Amino acid sequence: MNTIVTGRRLARELGEWRHSGPAYQALADRIRILLMDGRLASGVRLPAERELSIALGLSRTTVAAAYSNLRDEGFLASIRGSGSTLVLAGSNRGEPAHHSGLTLDFTKATAPAYQGTAAAYTAAAAQMPAYLHQDGFDLVGQPALRDAIAQSYRDRGLPTNADEIMVTIGAQHALNLVTRTLYSPGERILVEQPTYPHALDTFASLGARIVAFPVRQQGGWDLAEALLQIRRAAPSMAFLMPDFHNPTGMSMPVHEREYLAAAAQREGTVLVVDETTAHLDIDRGALPPMASFNPNVITLGSLGKIGWGGLRIGWIRANRDIQARLLRNRTASDLGTPLMEQLVATSLLQELPLMVACRSRELRAGRDLLVSLLAEALPQWSVAVPDGGLSLWINTETVSSSALALAARREGLGLVPGPRFGLDGAFERFLRLPFCYSQEQLREGVHIVSRISSQVGEDPIRMPLQAVV
Ligand SMILES: Cc1ncc(COP(=O)(O)O)c(C=O)c1O
């Protein structure tokens, strides 16, 4: 059975979809973007032409022409009597750059492996034989790794025992497990706006009702709105990235951490704090983890950004009661974290300060280069310079980032348009550009973006640049 997207829901997802070309073309272009960046899944059934034409206030002929255009380009399969289904086939699928027809893939803000990773794998391979007599199904994590992770929190001033750590298959797995454990159908989840897209995917997959509060480049976290939402919607959990927030790169000031942690504690909302990006410091300096201010905070961590994404090692720091609940839930989805990767992670964590210093150096060079390339090529764009993280969150002023992403794809460059980070089509005038790529790649990427941004041109619909919520 295919999922059906209603006309009203599609109208919300489409956001500001019109461009200066014919309406049918603009509509087809936007649906294609939603499909390619994951906001609409392959296999989803589109609303009937009549339903969408009513939802959008368009003639049915226009919607029919848009569907026909999608069909001609192989993005829509229509079977008589069962509607029109989106298709993402072959080279259009979200595959690695060398498979997808992309020559440069800026859709991922992730750096190549830390230089010591190969040696850590060699050492782990030598240790593996000693583990082969065990069953290898490890649901909580190897003691040495849990110890090393706990030590990394103690080094940041947060007392932590190894039994407050569960090792997971990356932070995404950790978030999924935590959400399945905390969330019950009908409850709400509070998120920052913008936020990390795959967190939204996780919440959507459980049918969660999402409420949001803004994080703005001028002004930061809107805590008054967060508190209002916590009181009004009583969310069971709130998902936050207080350190080098993805995508803005911003960090929450200490007094705001303290304030939000206390408010959540009082109101009974569990804070799920994603620290996947927390070690990506360029020139900020240490700040206390959110869990310092509230013992019920659940913290997610990962070696994905600081070490290597392909390692697939993450963890959950939580109190023992929560750990017991997580363990009961875990076997529904997986039967443990692979041992070899845990050995690699244990040895990498011994060099955490060096990893942080190396990343910091690379990220500083990438950030400074990208900022200067953009200042030269696209001076009209507002570029806030973050003090850490992996990417710039750019206000493109009048250029639609969805249109830009579509045009970029034709040039072999993968970009994620702003609305992928928001709800209901927000952030159409924002673009995330990662700076964790080589100098040549950054130069080439900016060259393409600046060339196509003039072709995409100014969007005829000039929405006021509301602080997008
Ligand atoms: C904020 C955030 N959380 C989680 C993840 C996923 O982490 P992992 O690769 O450890 O699953 C990412 C990766 O992009 C991220 O940016």
The ligand as an SDF file (V2000), in Angstrom:
LIG
                    3D

 16 16  0  0  0  0  0  0  0  0999 V2000
   23.1320   16.6700   14.4120 C   0  0  0  0  0  0  0  0  0  0  0  0
   23.4240   15.3090   13.8880 C   0  0  0  0  0  0  0  0  0  0  0  0
   22.9910   14.2340   14.5530 N   0  0  0  0  0  0  0  0  0  0  0  0
   23.2320   12.9890   14.1130 C   0  0  0  0  0  0  0  0  0  0  0  0
   23.8960   12.7710   12.9380 C   0  0  0  0  0  0  0  0  0  0  0  0
   24.1280   11.3530   12.4850 C   0  0  0  0  0  0  0  0  0  0  0  0
   25.2160   10.8690   13.1850 O   0  0  0  0  0  0  0  0  0  0  0  0
   25.7640    9.3830   12.9240 P   0  0  0  0  0  0  0  0  0  0  0  0
   26.5190    9.4160   11.6470 O   0  0  0  0  0  0  0  0  0  0  0  0
   26.6430    9.1300   14.1110 O   0  0  0  0  0  0  0  0  0  0  0  0
   24.5880    8.4740   12.8800 O   0  0  0  0  0  0  0  0  0  0  0  0
   24.3610   13.8530   12.1990 C   0  0  0  0  0  0  0  0  0  0  0  0
   25.0480   13.6380   10.9310 C   0  0  0  0  0  0  0  0  0  0  0  0
   24.9450   14.4210   10.0320 O   0  0  0  0  0  0  0  0  0  0  0  0
   24.1200   15.1600   12.6860 C   0  0  0  0  0  0  0  0  0  0  0  0
   24.5250   16.2370   12.0190 O   0  0  0  0  0  0  0  0  0  0  0  0
  1  2  1  0
  2  3  1  0
  2 15  2  0
  3  4  2  0
  4  5  1  0
  5  6  1  0
  5 12  2  0
  6  7  1  0
  7  8  1  0
  8  9  2  0
  8 10  1  0
  8 11  1  0
 12 13  1  0
 12 15  1  0
 13 14  2  0
 15 16  1  0
M  END
$$$$
